[in-house]
């Protein structure tokens, strides 16, 4: 949705073990609230808003985590 001011479209994905990922700013959602997602499923596309900036967060519960320590190298 777009309920947080200055974040534009906001996508929050719940994962196992109380992890969540958050995507915002400059993204158009291709999923809907309540959708069940598959691994590697696209949740949104860049739309150029906010100068092409994408906001990404990784949290466990309310605790923010450094995604560079959690995600595999590419």
N, C-alpha and C positions, 0 to 999 in steps of 0.2 A: 504494500500500500504506500501511501504518501502522508503518513500521519505525523512524522517528525519534521519540524520546520528546518529548512535549509538542507535536507537530505534528499529531496526529490523522491523518486521511487525507492522504496525500501523493501528488500527481500531478506527474510530471516529463515534460515533452514535449521531445523532441529536434527541432531545426530544422536547416536548411541552415547552412553556414559555422560549425559548431561552437557555435551558439547553443542555449541551453536556457531554457525557462520552467518555473517551479516554482509550484505552487498547493498551499496547505496550510491547516489550521485552519478549521473551520467549513464544510467542503465534503464532499459525498458524490460519489464518482466514478461516472460513467456510461460510462467506458471501461475497458479491461483492458490489462494489461501486454502490449506487443507490437502493439497495434492500430495500424493506419495511419490517420492522421487527415487530414481535408480542411480547407481554409481555412474559418475561422469555425465549425468544428464545436464543439459544446458538449462539454466534458470533465467537467463536474461541476455540481452545483447546491448553492446555499447551504442549510445545514441548521440554522443557529442555534447550533451548538456554539461554544464559546469566545466567547460574547457577540455572535455574528454577525460576528466578525472574519475576514477572508480574508487570508492571507499570500500575497504574490506576489513572485517574484524573476525577474529577467532576467540571464542570464550568457552570456558567451562563453568557453567552456571553464570554467575555475574562477574567472574574473574577474567579479565582480559589476558590473553596469552600471546606470546610472540609467534606468529605463524611460521617464521623462518626456522624455528626449532621443531615444528610439528609436521610441516609438509615435506614430502620428498623432494630432493633436488631435481631440476628439469634439465 
